[in-house]
Amino acid sequence: MLRDEWPMIALKPQPDFDFRCPRCHAQIQATVEEVKIGGMHSYIDCTCRHCGFPFYQMLPVGHHVEVPFTVAVDDGEIYHGHKDYKWLEEVVKQSFPLAGQEVSIEKRIFKAHNDVVILNTLDFLYGHSLLKLYNAQHHLDRNPSTGLVLIISKAFEWMIPAGCAEAWIVDLKLGELRKGYTAIAEFVSAQLQRFDRVYLSYAYSHPDFTRVDIARYTGVEPFRIENFTHTTPRITFVLREDRWWHPHRADYWFYRACRKSGWLKVGGKLLSMRQKQLVESTIRYVKNELTEAEFFIVGFGTTGNFNGNTHDRRVNSLNGDIEREWCKIYSKSHVVVGFHGSNMLLPTAFAAGCVEILPEDRFGNMVQDISVRYHDRQQLFFYRFADQYTQPSRVAGKIVAMIRDYESYHRNMCKHVYTST
């Protein structure tokens, strides 16, 4: 593969990135000493040699691939000129100036390399970190002569794929990664001195999921679709206690009022109980049609008890071992059901299909959190959506139809197909 086709940019011996001063528009020539990775953002810390303006120039990686921001050092003013990136602008503002606190970073060396590509997966959002991590497979497979170095939070330590040259494991909670840290920047700068050549992965945020081999990250194989009609139907509900499936519009406004007034911790318990009732009702509807079906509940938060034959695997404290066990549950699931969000990325990477509760304000993010496994029309069959006020009978109907109809659907729509050449 030609270097120009690699999804990365050069940092050492000379940064290969053209940019201009936002004040005088002079062309800037950066040095490797000015390259900083203090957390989720990778940037050039420089001062214009023509007008003396000090600024941070975001490198075009992660969410900055399309729009690399410029941040003024003195007053934090952000230059980018794109109205659609207000959310990212707020994220960048919270990252500077860098925090001075100590940060524990573990360096693991699996195989020595003189030339490396760094994949920075740090982010304060779970889904963003996971999506960046998926870039590892491309580098490992397409550019094996260049060692892959992961910068990764401890929460994802369990997903480090085999074949990496090194992993720099940052012991911070995801929420703490809203900030950038001097300790991380200094650690990375010191490590860069060890290598002859250094590249930085673009860390694309939206991979082609059909090419992601999830077993390489988790050690768990996904659902084998050829077994879909030969195994006991399993439906797994993926619940969260910060976003809810609401029975009525009034519940949503109750949530908004609680959030605004600071009573969400109390109100959230009630909303979680209401959501539990919706799940239990859905299970009853499915059971009426698929008497042999089994049901699992996973998620962070344990409000309420699920009775009967439902297997409740929710927790109040999450770690890699628990996540791997959940992955095993997903891998045996015909359908996973959950509310839109990063909590659906791993379930849909393993399960055969899903029903997602998708609120109106997330229509623009549709499928962003679905790890699409199929190239063909099975995408429409296996990935179904319902609005946030949908009734349990409708969700159950989608589940039952998916399981009952698959055999004839596959025979009529997928088994014998042709393409024009």
N, C-alpha and C positions, 0 to 999 in steps of 0.2 A: 504493500500500500504506500502511496506517495504521502510525504509528510503533510502536504496541503489538504489531504483527505482525512487526516486524523482529527478527531474532535478535541483539539487542545491547542494551546498557544505556548510559545517559548518564553521561559523566564530567565534561563541561564544557558550560556554565558551572557547573552544580551536579550532583554525583553523585546519580544516581537509584537508590539502593539502601538499603533499610531493614534495619537490624540493631540488636542490643542488646548491651550490655556483658555478657560471660559471668559477671562477678562480681556486680554489683548489678542487672543486667537493665534498666538505664536505656536509653531510646531514644537512639541516636547519630545526630547529623547531621554527615556528613563534608564535607570541603572538597576541591577539586581538588588542592590542595597536598599532601594526605595520600595521594593515589593513587600507588602505586608498582608498577612492573613491573621487577623486578630479574633476570628470567630466565623460567622456565617458569610461575611463579606471579604472578598479578595480585592486588594486595591494598590494603587501606587501613591505613596506619601511623598509629595514633591512640592517644590517651590519654583514657579516660573522664573527662568533665568533672564527673561526680558523685562517683565514688569514687577517681579518680586512677589506675586500673588501666591500664597500657600494654599494648597487644596489636596483633597483626596480624590483620586480618579478611580472609580470602580472598574475592575476588569470585567470583560464580557463573559461571565460565567454564571451558572445558575439562573436566577430570575433577571440577571442583568445582561443576558445574551442579546436581547433585542435593544435594550436601552441602558447602556452603562452610565450611571449617574456620576456627577461631579459634586463634591461637597466642599464648601469653603471652610477652612480650618478655623478662621477667626469667629464667624457668627453662625456657622452651620447652614447657611443658605445652600439650597440644592438646585442644581442646574440639570435639566433633562428635556424640557419642552414637549412632554407627552402627557395629555390630560388623563389618559387611561391608567396611569401608574401612581395614582394618589396613595393607594394602599401600600405600595412599595416605598414610597417617599416617607410615610410614617414609620415604616420598619427601619429605614436607614437612619432617620433622625434619632431613634432610640439606641443606635449602635455606637454613636460618637458623643463625647470623647471616650476613648477606651478606659475601662475600669482598671484600677491598679491592684485589685485583690489577687492573692495567690491562687493559682489553679494547678491541680495535680494532673499531670500528663504522663501516661505510660507509653514508652516506645518499645514496640515489639518488632524485632527484625527476623523475618522468616528466610530471606535469601538476599545476599549482597548484590547490589547493582551500582554501576557508575552513572548510568542514565536512568532517570525516573520520570514518571508522570504522577502528579499529585492530584488526587480526587478529594476535594473538600466537601464533606457531606454534612457539616455542621449547620443546624437550623433550629429555631425554637419551636417549630411545628413538626410533629411526628411524620406526617405525610410528606412534607418537603424533604426531610432527611432521607426517608426511605426511597423516594423517587430519584434523588441524587445518587444514592448508593447503587441503584440498578445500573448505572453507567459502568460499574466495575467490570461487568461481564464483557462489554465491548473491548475495553482496554486489555483484559487478560487474553481474549481470543484473537484480536486483530493486531495486537502489537506486543507479542510476548517477549521480545528482546529488550523492551524498556520496562523496568520494574514499576509496578503499581504501588503507590503509597497512599493509604487511606488516612484522612483526618476524620475521626469518627467519635461520636459521643458514646459514653459508656452504655447507654440504653440500647445501642445497636451492636455492641461487642459480640453478641451471640450470632450475628449474621455476617461476620467477616468471611468472605469466600476463600476457598483454598486457592493458592497461586499468587497471592499478594506478596510483594517484596517486604513491605512494612505496614504497620498500623500504628498511628499515633492516637491513643485513646484518651479523650478529654473527659475528666470526671466532673462534669457539671450536669445538673438537671436540664431538661430541654428548655423549660421556661427561663432559665438563667442565661440561655444563649441569645436572648434578645439583645444583650449587650455584647460589645466587643471587649477583649481583654488584652492588656499589655503583655501579660505573662504568655498568652498563646502566641502573640506576634513575635515576641523575643525567642520563644522556643522554635518556631518555624524558621525564623531567619537564621538561627544558629545551625539548624539541620541542613539548610540549603548549602552550607559551606562544604558538606561532606561529599557532594555529587559533582560530576563533571558537567552534565547537562540536566536541566530540569524543565519539565513542561507542566502546564496546569490544564487539567481537564475542563472542558466547557460545562460539565456536570448538568447536562440537559434535564429539565424538570418533567418532561413528558415523553417517556420512552415508548417504543413499539412493544407493548406488553406481550404480544404473541411470540416475541423473540426472547423474552426473559425466562431463563431456566430457574424457577424459584427454588428448586431443590438444592441448587448450588449455594444458596444463601441460608437455607433453613435445615437442610438434611431431610426434608419431608417431601415426598412425591405428591403431586396434585391428583385430584379425582380422575380416574381412568374412565373416559366417556364411554368406552365399549362395555363397561359394567353397569351403565345407567339403569337398564331395565332388568338387571339380574341381581340387584342387591336391595335390601330393605330400605325404603325411602327414609332419608334423614333430613330434617329441616333444622337449621341452626339460626337462632336469633342473636344478633350482635347488638347489644344495648349499650347506651352511654347515658350518663346522668348530668350532661351539660347541654344536650340537644335531645328533643323529645318528639315522638310521634304523638300528635294531639288528637283527642276525640272530637273536639269542637274548636271553632275559631276563638271562642271565649278563653279557652285554655292558653292559646298563644298570647293573647293580650294580658292574661294573668302573669305569664312568664315575663313579658316586657315590663309590666308594672313592678314585679319583684326585682328584676335586674336594675331598674332605674332607682328603686327605693333602697337597695342594699339588702333586701330580704330573700335573695335567690337561694341561699343555703337552706332556708326553711321551706320556701315555696317549691324548691326543686324536689324535695322529698314527696310532696303531694303530686307533682307532675310525674315523678318516677312511678308512683303507685298507680296513677291513671294510665300510664303507658303499660304497666304490668297487666292491667285489666284488658287492654287491647290485645296484648300478646296472648293471654290466656283464652280470650274469645276466639282469636285466630286459630289457635291450636284445636279448640273444640270443633270449629268448622272443618278443618282439615281432617281431623279424626273421624268425622261423620262420613267422609268420602274415602279416606285411606286409613282403614282401621289398623293396619300393621305399621304405620309410620311411627318413627321415634323422633324425639325433640330434644335439642340441647340449647342452653342459654349461656352465652359468654359475655364478657364485658367488664368494664371498670366501674365498680359500685355495686352494692349488694342490697339495695332497698327492697323489702318485701320477700316473701317466700313463694317459690313455685312448687305446687303440690303435685301429687299424682306421679306419673311416669316420666315427667320432664326432668332432664339431667341439668342441674344448675351448676355451672362452672365459673360463675362470676367471682371476682376478687376485689379487694380494696387496696392491694399492693401488687404491683406488676414487676416481673423480672423476666429474663430470657427463658428460663425453664418453663414458666407459665405460658409465655407466648408460643413456645415450640409445642406445648401440649395443645394449645388452641389450634395451631396449624394442623395438627393431626386430626382434630375434630372437623375442621373445615374440609380436609382432604377426603373425608368419608361422607360429606354432605352433598345431597342432590341440589339443595337450595339453601342459600343464606339470605336472611332478611335483616335489614338494618337501616338506620337513618343516615342520610348523606354525610360523608366526611371521610377523613383519613382512616378511620376505623374500618372502612370497607376495602381497603387496598389488599391486605393479606387474605381476608376471607374469600374475595373473588379471585385471587390468584390460585386458590386451591379448589374451591367448590365448582360443581358443574354449572350452576346458574345462580341468579340472585333476583330478589325483589327489593328495590330500594325506595325508601320514603324520601321523596325529593320536594323540598319546599319551593315556593315560587321565586324567592329571592336568590335561589341557586340554579335557576334554569340555565344561566350562562356558564355554569360549571359542570353541566351534565356530562357524565362519563369520566370526568377528571379523576374520580376516586375509584373507578372500576378497572380492575386488571384484566382487560379483555383477552380471553384465551383463544378466540376463534377468528379465522380469516374470512369465513364465508357468511351466508345468511343466518347461520346459527347464532350470530351476535344478537339478532333481533328476537330469536326464540328464547335464548337463555338469559337475557338481561332486560328486566321489566321494571317499570317505574310507576309509582303512585304518589299522589300529592299528600301533604302532611296532615290532612284531615280525612283521609280515606278510611272507609269502614273496614273492620276485620273481615267481613264476608268477601269483600273485593280482593283483599290481599290473599286470603285463603283460596279464592278462585284462581288467581294467577299461579299460586303454588301447585294446586291440584292439576290445572291444565298442563303445566310444564311437565309434570311427572307422568300423567296419563297419556298425553298426546305425543310424547317424544318418539316412540317407536314408529308410529305411522308417519309422523313428520319427517323423520330421518329417511324412511323408506321412500317417501314420495318427493322430498325436496332436496335431499343431500346425497343419496346413494348413487344415483345415476344422473350426472350433470355433464354438460359439455361447454366448451368455450370456443368462441370464434377466433380464428388465427389470421 
